[in-house]
Amino acid sequence: MSAGADVRSVAGRRLVVCVVFPDLLGTYGDGGNGLVLARRAAWRGVEVELVQAPSDRPLPEADLYTVGGGEDGPQVRAASALAEGGVLERRVAEGAVVLGVCAGFQLIGRSFPDAAGRPQAGVGLLDVTTRKGDGPRAVGELVAAPSADAPRTASGLPLPRLTGFENHGGVSVIGPGAVPLARVERGVGNGGGDGTEGAWSGRVLGTYLHGPVLARNTALADLLLGWALAGPDAVDGGPVALEPLDDFEELALRAERLEAVDAPEVPGWRRALARLRPG
Amino acid sequence: MTVRPTARPGAPSGLRTTTAVGAVSAVNRLSRALGRGSGTVAGGRAGLAVDPGLLGVLATGRRVALVSGTNGKTTTTRLLATAVAGVDGVGPVVSNDTGANMPAGHVAALAGAPDATVAVLEVDEGYLGRLVGDAHPDVIVLLNLSRDQLDRIAEVRMLVDRWRTALGGLAAPGPAAAGTVVVANADDPMVAFAAGTAPRVRWVGAGQVWHDDAVGCPACGGRIRFPDDGRWACDRCDFARPALDAEVVGDELVLSDGTRHPIRLALPGQFNRANAGMVAVAAVPLLEAAGGRDGNGGAPTVDLVLGRLASVTEVAGRFATVPRGGADVRLLLAKNPAGWTAVFDLLEESGDVAAPVVLSVNARTADGLDTSWLWDVPFERLVGRSIVATGDRRLDLAVRLRYAEVAHDVVDGPLAALDHAVRVAGDGRSVEFLGNYTAFADLRRAL
């Protein structure tokens, strides 16, 4: 085994994974992140409860929260419901892990734009401010290499390159209280001109990657699980090293996606010619 | 100034339009000669480039029906065209049945059928406003609105707002004209909100299993509740399901006068019975406008319409059964989470529950480039069946199936995948093939 850290058995441990407001933030398939986390924990013997938390009920207590992408109106409602309840903020202080994606990334920051571009208050878990971009929406495959100060795996290694699909019109600027997650190699990412993608601070992580991100980047999934299973007393101690899983299908998907983005573009005229050929 | 009626419906009047129609057929001939298919869209584009008002000119003098929505457009368009074509008193009917559902496709279909007096047009959701403005429809059928191709088309609520504006501009019925009849699915709050601005609506309770895109009230931002009796309502404002003019209940269409009318189709699935119910309600005013009569010279009725729909056994290959290596393969197409969920219902309701299922997914421009939607599809329902994943994005499917804990094989190429499934099925058994848009087309081409 190549893992540099001692693999800890987590069999029999309990874990609650909460998908936050799928009724408001379920537009882009990001609910899959909750499923990926729950299955990967269960496959290692953890007793997992996967909760789909509706927006009209108090947010349940959980160890790991995923906040997905959604449309502008529902995003505003989700942010105010989360801020009012106060559960997410308290649970983060108690050591819970949060993954925000796209609209979910924006709304766990300090502020984000509504449909009219007016700033709305976010939950404030990340020192990130988002405004409406001037250009066209960022839509397409996104590849980003984790930055030097991005969180490391349980083995102390940097995370592998991140792959996903972005679809957003916001520009996110990271303040001094947070750190970029990765540097964009292909695509737009945060879009503020500094080439960054996503942000993190403590055990709170935000990204523009759909896919869902954890299905395409299982090392990131295991990092979040490792944090959640390390427990509240190990906030500075890094993630628990988990038993490796047989991820051949995820690795094949990653390789294919990265290759698709890295491959030189086939010129349009050549594609047109190929279509013209009989048969 | 007097306006002389044109000699025949849709006939070119004026030099610019004549040139534009000429451009349509010239490009179509060139396209066919180059082996680029029928070239209908290329021709339509050329025509619109010469005369941007061509669509309106070509529609003039015809009775026009539009069919739009996220899912079921092509099948519903075919059912509606079948319902009216050949009815006593109705002239030739034209329909854009190749799936080219944007203005260039409409222009090509209309320019290619100058004698047709009735046009039944499938319309891409994003172009409904333009068609409403240009084609002066007699009837508009609105099926449903849910997430689809998020990278390309506006999100659901933006589409709703655009529909609402377009339908609000329809003329109210008056002494001179009957006004456009909008036939809308009352069970979909997004459709109900969009159609709420139209002056003349026939509300059909056609059912809608997929509610994930309609939880937030489009009127006030409150929450829409979906009780078991189907009478959804917002918990904050007075937006609620409109009073129904007709409802699809199982295999019957129940009208508000209490009469029940059997829906008997060759096509499978509850969603097709729902489509047929919408067609029955829409075809009656379309037939009235087109001068249609029943066999005894009487006014057209829903029973006249429903009786004609069983002749449709497949729609551009969808729902067809083809033999392959001793097995019967049923071909199914669905493009988004709502569509795939409806097809899973169909797999459980009709067909062999032990039949292997080939799933094929592409992510080309026509499909939407983002495959994240696969995680909104309840693949968990396939546990216990033999599954073969194929298509350009078979690896995305494979990972999704792994997390659904559904055993599967991955095979490159739709025919190879089909043959693999046929071998798994064994002699005399059946196989289901479900693909999204271009994946389905790939298989049909290969067969």
Boltz contact constraints between the chains, C-beta under 6 A:
constraints:
  - contact:
      token1: [A, 23]
      token2: [B, 215]
      max_distance: 6.0
  - contact:
      token1: [A, 26]
      token2: [B, 212]
      max_distance: 6.0
  - contact:
      token1: [A, 28]
      token2: [B, 372]
      max_distance: 6.0
  - contact:
      token1: [A, 29]
      token2: [B, 372]
      max_distance: 6.0
  - contact:
      token1: [A, 29]
      token2: [B, 373]
      max_distance: 6.0
  - contact:
      token1: [A, 29]
      token2: [B, 375]
      max_distance: 6.0
  - contact:
      token1: [A, 29]
      token2: [B, 376]
      max_distance: 6.0
  - contact:
      token1: [A, 32]
      token2: [B, 375]
      max_distance: 6.0
  - contact:
      token1: [A, 35]
      token2: [B, 403]
      max_distance: 6.0
  - contact:
      token1: [A, 36]
      token2: [B, 403]
      max_distance: 6.0
  - contact:
      token1: [A, 39]
      token2: [B, 403]
      max_distance: 6.0
  - contact:
      token1: [A, 56]
      token2: [B, 223]
      max_distance: 6.0
  - contact:
      token1: [A, 71]
      token2: [B, 155]
      max_distance: 6.0
  - contact:
      token1: [A, 71]
      token2: [B, 157]
      max_distance: 6.0
  - contact:
      token1: [A, 73]
      token2: [B, 221]
      max_distance: 6.0
  - contact:
      token1: [A, 74]
      token2: [B, 216]
      max_distance: 6.0
  - contact:
      token1: [A, 139]
      token2: [B, 151]
      max_distance: 6.0
  - contact:
      token1: [A, 165]
      token2: [B, 370]
      max_distance: 6.0
  - contact:
      token1: [A, 167]
      token2: [B, 151]
      max_distance: 6.0
  - contact:
      token1: [A, 210]
      token2: [B, 372]
      max_distance: 6.0
  - contact:
      token1: [A, 211]
      token2: [B, 372]
      max_distance: 6.0
  - contact:
      token1: [A, 212]
      token2: [B, 372]
      max_distance: 6.0
  - contact:
      token1: [A, 212]
      token2: [B, 375]
      max_distance: 6.0
  - contact:
      token1: [A, 215]
      token2: [B, 399]
      max_distance: 6.0
  - contact:
      token1: [A, 249]
      token2: [B, 398]
      max_distance: 6.0
  - contact:
      token1: [A, 249]
      token2: [B, 399]
      max_distance: 6.0
  - contact:
      token1: [A, 249]
      token2: [B, 402]
      max_distance: 6.0
  - contact:
      token1: [A, 250]
      token2: [B, 399]
      max_distance: 6.0
  - contact:
      token1: [A, 252]
      token2: [B, 395]
      max_distance: 6.0
  - contact:
      token1: [A, 253]
      token2: [B, 395]
      max_distance: 6.0
  - contact:
      token1: [A, 253]
      token2: [B, 399]
      max_distance: 6.0
  - contact:
      token1: [A, 256]
      token2: [B, 395]
      max_distance: 6.0
  - contact:
      token1: [A, 278]
      token2: [B, 35]
      max_distance: 6.0
